[in-house]
Amino acid sequence: MDHDVYDGDVYDGAGAPGVPGAYNGMAATALDGVAWQKSRHSNSQGSCVEFARLPGGEVAVRNSRFPDGPALVYTRAEIEAMLLGVKDGEFDHLVVG
């Protein structure tokens, strides 16, 4: 199954709706009041990817090993395309030994 892919548009840093000033690469800890979620399949050492839905509908992503590090902000459509690709096995080759 084919899914939309990133079309090269650059996030302009103007801020995600509902999160004034939210931008790609900002400190994840600066996203006040969001609830970070990780997969139940994550390991106990905290090495996982975490997601948080922002008030305007966007989704922030961070690396749990570096919770104070940068967050990337994606649209719902971008996250949906990624999740559909994961479910279809498009990224399985990234974790094969």
MIDOSE-1310 file (N, C-alpha, C; in nm, 2 decimals, decimal comma, always signed):
residues 97
mdhd	+0,08/-0,12/+0,00/+0,00/+0,00/+0,00/+0,09/+0,12/+0,00; +0,06/+0,22/-0,08/+0,13/+0,34/-0,09/+0,07/+0,45/+0,00; +0,16/+0,53/+0,06/+0,12/+0,63/+0,15/+0,19/+0,76/+0,11; +0,12/+0,87/+0,15/+0,19/+1,00/+0,12/+0,32/+1,01/+0,19
vydg	+0,41/+1,07/+0,13/+0,54/+1,09/+0,20/+0,57/+1,24/+0,21; +0,67/+1,27/+0,30/+0,71/+1,41/+0,32/+0,74/+1,48/+0,19; +0,68/+1,59/+0,17/+0,69/+1,66/+0,04/+0,79/+1,77/+0,03; +0,87/+1,78/+0,14/+0,98/+1,88/+0,14/+0,94/+2,01/+0,20
dvyd	+0,82/+2,03/+0,24/+0,78/+2,16/+0,30/+0,86/+2,17/+0,43; +0,90/+2,29/+0,46/+0,98/+2,32/+0,58/+0,89/+2,38/+0,68; +0,89/+2,33/+0,80/+0,82/+2,39/+0,91/+0,87/+2,53/+0,94; +0,78/+2,63/+0,94/+0,83/+2,77/+0,95/+0,85/+2,82/+1,09
gaga	+0,84/+2,74/+1,19/+0,87/+2,78/+1,33/+0,77/+2,88/+1,38; +0,66/+2,90/+1,32/+0,56/+3,00/+1,37/+0,49/+2,96/+1,49; +0,50/+2,83/+1,52/+0,43/+2,78/+1,64/+0,31/+2,69/+1,60; +0,30/+2,58/+1,67/+0,18/+2,49/+1,64/+0,06/+2,55/+1,71
pgvp	-0,05/+2,55/+1,64/-0,18/+2,60/+1,70/-0,20/+2,54/+1,84; -0,23/+2,62/+1,93/-0,26/+2,57/+2,07/-0,13/+2,56/+2,15; -0,02/+2,57/+2,09/+0,11/+2,57/+2,17/+0,19/+2,68/+2,12; +0,17/+2,80/+2,17/+0,25/+2,92/+2,12/+0,40/+2,89/+2,12
gayn	+0,46/+2,92/+2,00/+0,60/+2,91/+1,99/+0,65/+2,77/+1,97; +0,57/+2,66/+1,96/+0,61/+2,53/+1,94/+0,68/+2,51/+1,81; +0,80/+2,45/+1,80/+0,87/+2,44/+1,68/+0,96/+2,32/+1,68; +0,99/+2,27/+1,56/+1,08/+2,15/+1,56/+1,22/+2,18/+1,62
gmaa	+1,26/+2,10/+1,70/+1,39/+2,11/+1,77/+1,39/+2,18/+1,90; +1,27/+2,23/+1,94/+1,26/+2,30/+2,07/+1,28/+2,19/+2,18; +1,32/+2,24/+2,30/+1,33/+2,15/+2,42/+1,20/+2,08/+2,45; +1,20/+1,95/+2,46/+1,07/+1,88/+2,49/+1,01/+1,93/+2,62
tald	+1,09/+1,96/+2,71/+1,04/+2,01/+2,84/+0,97/+2,14/+2,83; +0,99/+2,21/+2,73/+0,92/+2,34/+2,71/+0,78/+2,32/+2,66; +0,74/+2,20/+2,63/+0,60/+2,18/+2,59/+0,52/+2,15/+2,72; +0,49/+2,25/+2,79/+0,42/+2,24/+2,92/+0,28/+2,17/+2,91
gvaw	+0,25/+2,09/+3,00/+0,12/+2,03/+3,01/+0,08/+1,92/+2,92; +0,18/+1,87/+2,84/+0,15/+1,76/+2,75/+0,18/+1,63/+2,82; +0,11/+1,52/+2,78/+0,13/+1,39/+2,84/+0,21/+1,31/+2,74; +0,33/+1,27/+2,77/+0,41/+1,19/+2,69/+0,37/+1,04/+2,70
qksr	+0,37/+0,97/+2,59/+0,33/+0,83/+2,58/+0,43/+0,75/+2,51; +0,46/+0,63/+2,56/+0,55/+0,54/+2,49/+0,48/+0,41/+2,47; +0,54/+0,33/+2,38/+0,48/+0,19/+2,35/+0,50/+0,10/+2,47; +0,40/+0,02/+2,49/+0,42/-0,09/+2,60/+0,52/-0,19/+2,56
hsns	+0,57/-0,18/+2,44/+0,68/-0,27/+2,39/+0,82/-0,21/+2,42; +0,82/-0,09/+2,48/+0,95/-0,03/+2,51/+1,02/-0,11/+2,62; +1,16/-0,10/+2,62/+1,23/-0,17/+2,72/+1,24/-0,09/+2,85; +1,28/-0,16/+2,95/+1,28/-0,11/+3,09/+1,39/+0,00/+3,11
qgsc	+1,48/+0,01/+3,02/+1,59/+0,11/+3,03/+1,55/+0,24/+2,98; +1,43/+0,25/+2,93/+1,38/+0,38/+2,88/+1,42/+0,42/+2,74; +1,47/+0,32/+2,67/+1,52/+0,35/+2,53/+1,40/+0,34/+2,44; +1,33/+0,45/+2,42/+1,21/+0,44/+2,34/+1,17/+0,58/+2,28
vefa	+1,08/+0,58/+2,19/+1,03/+0,70/+2,13/+0,90/+0,73/+2,20; +0,88/+0,86/+2,24/+0,76/+0,90/+2,31/+0,69/+1,00/+2,22; +0,56/+1,00/+2,23/+0,47/+1,09/+2,15/+0,38/+1,17/+2,25; +0,35/+1,29/+2,21/+0,25/+1,37/+2,29/+0,16/+1,45/+2,19
rlpg	+0,04/+1,44/+2,22/-0,06/+1,51/+2,13/-0,06/+1,66/+2,19; -0,05/+1,75/+2,10/-0,05/+1,89/+2,13/-0,19/+1,95/+2,13; -0,22/+2,05/+2,20/-0,36/+2,10/+2,20/-0,42/+2,13/+2,06; -0,34/+2,17/+1,97/-0,38/+2,21/+1,83/-0,40/+2,09/+1,74
geva	-0,37/+1,96/+1,79/-0,38/+1,84/+1,71/-0,25/+1,79/+1,66; -0,15/+1,87/+1,66/-0,02/+1,82/+1,62/+0,03/+1,71/+1,72; +0,14/+1,64/+1,68/+0,20/+1,54/+1,77/+0,35/+1,57/+1,78; +0,39/+1,58/+1,90/+0,54/+1,60/+1,93/+0,60/+1,46/+1,96
vrns	+0,73/+1,45/+1,92/+0,80/+1,32/+1,93/+0,93/+1,36/+2,00; +0,97/+1,27/+2,09/+1,10/+1,29/+2,16/+1,17/+1,15/+2,19; +1,30/+1,15/+2,22/+1,37/+1,03/+2,25/+1,37/+1,02/+2,40; +1,32/+0,92/+2,46/+1,31/+0,91/+2,60/+1,44/+0,90/+2,67
rfpd	+1,55/+0,87/+2,60/+1,68/+0,87/+2,66/+1,73/+1,01/+2,69; +1,67/+1,11/+2,62/+1,71/+1,25/+2,63/+1,58/+1,33/+2,65; +1,51/+1,32/+2,76/+1,38/+1,38/+2,78/+1,39/+1,54/+2,78; +1,51/+1,59/+2,80/+1,53/+1,74/+2,80/+1,57/+1,78/+2,66
gpal	+1,59/+1,68/+2,57/+1,64/+1,71/+2,44/+1,53/+1,77/+2,35; +1,56/+1,77/+2,22/+1,46/+1,83/+2,12/+1,34/+1,75/+2,10; +1,23/+1,82/+2,06/+1,11/+1,75/+2,02/+1,08/+1,79/+1,88; +1,03/+1,70/+1,80/+0,99/+1,72/+1,66/+0,84/+1,73/+1,66
vytr	+0,79/+1,83/+1,59/+0,64/+1,85/+1,58/+0,59/+1,81/+1,44; +0,50/+1,72/+1,44/+0,44/+1,67/+1,32/+0,29/+1,70/+1,31; +0,24/+1,71/+1,19/+0,09/+1,72/+1,18/+0,03/+1,58/+1,20; -0,10/+1,58/+1,22/-0,17/+1,46/+1,23/-0,16/+1,37/+1,11
aeie	-0,17/+1,44/+0,99/-0,15/+1,37/+0,86/-0,02/+1,30/+0,85; +0,09/+1,37/+0,89/+0,22/+1,31/+0,89/+0,23/+1,19/+0,98; +0,18/+1,20/+1,10/+0,18/+1,08/+1,19/+0,10/+0,97/+1,14; -0,02/+1,00/+1,09/-0,10/+0,90/+1,03/-0,03/+0,82/+0,92
amll	+0,03/+0,89/+0,83/+0,11/+0,83/+0,72/+0,22/+0,74/+0,77; +0,29/+0,78/+0,88/+0,40/+0,71/+0,94/+0,34/+0,58/+1,00; +0,23/+0,59/+1,08/+0,17/+0,48/+1,14/+0,12/+0,37/+1,04; +0,06/+0,42/+0,94/+0,01/+0,33/+0,83/+0,13/+0,25/+0,77
gvkd	+0,24/+0,33/+0,75/+0,36/+0,26/+0,69/+0,42/+0,16/+0,79; +0,42/+0,19/+0,92/+0,47/+0,09/+1,02/+0,38/-0,03/+1,02; +0,25/-0,01/+1,02/+0,16/-0,12/+1,02/+0,17/-0,21/+0,90; +0,21/-0,15/+0,78/+0,22/-0,22/+0,66/+0,36/-0,29/+0,65
gefd	+0,45/-0,26/+0,74/+0,58/-0,33/+0,74/+0,68/-0,26/+0,66; +0,65/-0,13/+0,62/+0,75/-0,06/+0,53/+0,88/-0,03/+0,59; +0,89/-0,03/+0,73/+1,01/+0,00/+0,80/+1,07/-0,12/+0,87; +1,02/-0,23/+0,85/+1,07/-0,35/+0,91/+1,22/-0,37/+0,88
hlvv	+1,27/-0,33/+0,77/+1,41/-0,35/+0,73/+1,51/-0,27/+0,82; +1,45/-0,17/+0,89/+1,54/-0,09/+0,98/+1,58/-0,16/+1,11; +1,51/-0,26/+1,14/+1,53/-0,33/+1,27/+1,58/-0,48/+1,25; +1,59/-0,52/+1,13/+1,64/-0,66/+1,10/+1,79/-0,66/+1,11
g	+1,83/-0,76/+1,19/+1,97/-0,78/+1,22/+2,06/-0,77/+1,10
